Amino acid sequence: MKIEISKENWDALNESIIIWATRARGVEFKRDCPLCRLDTEGDCSACPIALFTGKTGCHGTPYFDWEDGLDDTFYAKKELRFLKKVREACVVKKSS
């Protein structure tokens, strides 16, 4: 079953993938997350990552290993692969 997300979240997910692809090549990129910018409630309730993992705050992803600076490129590549899996699991909600 696919995870239904808004077009706005779909676009933000794709923007996040671009950011992580850049980081995976060893280039630092803006640090703010397009998905987090959409989360005006602060609860991750519509975030495709949270819907995929069942956890909030990017827990259950490689993000925190990357943020800890363990191996920036290695964990950026892991996060990129993870986000692509999230995207494969998602579909844009149809307008009613």
C-alpha positions in Angstrom: 0.0 0.0 0.0 1.3 3.5 -0.9 1.6 6.4 1.5 -0.6 9.2 0.3 1.0 12.7 0.7 0.2 16.2 -0.5 1.7 17.6 -3.7 3.5 20.1 -1.5 5.1 17.3 0.6 6.0 15.4 -2.6 7.8 18.5 -3.9 9.5 19.0 -0.6 10.6 15.3 -0.6 12.1 15.7 -4.0 13.9 18.9 -2.9 15.3 17.0 0.1 16.6 14.3 -2.3 18.4 16.9 -4.3 20.0 18.3 -1.1 21.1 14.9 0.0 22.4 14.0 -3.5 24.6 17.1 -3.3 25.8 16.2 0.2 26.5 12.7 -0.9 28.9 14.1 -3.5 30.8 15.8 -0.6 29.4 19.3 -1.2 27.8 21.0 1.8 24.3 22.3 1.1 21.8 24.4 2.9 21.0 22.7 6.2 17.2 23.4 6.6 14.9 20.6 5.6 12.2 21.4 3.1 9.9 18.9 4.8 10.5 20.4 8.2 9.7 23.9 6.8 6.2 22.5 5.9 5.6 21.2 9.4 3.9 24.2 11.0 2.5 22.1 13.8 5.9 20.6 14.8 4.5 17.1 15.1 5.7 15.6 11.8 2.1 14.3 11.2 2.2 14.9 7.4 5.9 14.2 6.9 6.4 11.3 4.5 9.5 10.3 6.5 7.4 10.0 9.7 4.6 8.2 7.8 7.2 5.8 6.4 9.1 5.0 9.6 6.2 5.5 12.1 8.6 7.8 14.1 8.9 11.6 14.4 11.9 13.8 14.2 13.7 11.8 11.6 14.3 9.0 14.1 14.7 5.7 12.3 16.8 7.3 9.5 20.5 7.7 8.9 20.1 11.5 9.5 21.5 11.6 13.1 24.6 9.6 12.1 25.3 12.2 9.4 24.6 15.0 11.8 27.0 13.6 14.3 29.7 13.9 11.6 30.7 10.2 11.8 31.4 10.1 8.0 29.6 12.9 6.2 29.7 11.4 2.7 28.9 7.8 3.8 25.9 8.7 5.8 24.7 11.3 3.3 24.6 8.5 0.7 22.7 6.3 3.2 20.2 9.1 3.8 19.8 9.6 0.1 19.1 6.0 -0.5 16.6 6.1 2.4 14.8 9.1 1.0 14.5 7.4 -2.4 12.9 4.4 -0.7 10.4 6.8 1.1 9.6 8.4 -2.3 9.0 5.0 -3.9 6.5 4.3 -1.1 4.6 7.5 -1.6 1.9 8.7 -4.0 0.5 12.2 -4.3 -3.1 12.4 -3.0 -5.7 13.1 -5.6 -7.6 16.3 -5.3 -11.2 15.8 -4.3 
